[in-house]
Amino acid sequence: MSTTTDLIDGEIAAYRARNLDEFLSCYSADAVIRDADGNVLMEGELQMREFYGPLFRDSPDLRVEIPRRIEFGDYVIDEEPVDGVNLEGYPPHLHAVVVNRVKDSKISHVTFLM
């Protein structure tokens, strides 16, 4: 296990605990989150807080598993089945591949493949 995967494991633990501040502490202040087409979904801590705050607050049964992982240099690629989502516009069950790029010991870029 590397410090890169340790960071991602910490981010996932904070997600599971719905601990917004701990979750956001894993990201660089200017982190960018994109969809599979390259569209920016969120950029920076404020936009992430505006999205994940309500998700964590309103989804008491939120769960994520990591059945498969690939680590490649600065990248950690996880398969993530997610259950218990309670957020307008999103289904309660999601299945995604999440590509995380770590730079300077923080998550700097994320791409969601769903």
Secondary structure, DSSP 8 states (H G I E B T S, - for coil): --HHHHHHHHHHHHHHHT-HHHHHTTEEEEEEEEETTS-EEEEHHHHHHHHHHHHHHH-TT-EE---EEEEETTEEEEEEEEE----TTS-SEEEEEEEEEEETTEEEEEEEE-
